[in-house]
Amino acid sequence: MKPVSTIALSGMQAARVQLDVAAHNIANVQTPGFRRQQVAQQAQPEGGVTTTVSLVNTPGPDFTGDVVNQLGAGYAFVANLKTIETDQKMTGTLLDITA
């Protein structure tokens, strides 16, 4: 099993990819024939997540879906950041106790 901070970092990276893809899709919403990108996330057995970006099969915008994905990715990023902060705080407390 990976350390908690490593798992949370992979979650932050996955959220960043989702934010990037949503921003790309929103920026190109009025481009004729534009095919949106989508992000697929896969949990790793030892902990963490991997992401892959692919094109949607049918052209056309999904502005509402992209905005919702962007908001969700922002919350996921912050939640994983809080996990890293808590892990560091707990490690510091453990070191204070054992010192």
Disulfide bonds with the S-S distance in Angstrom:
none
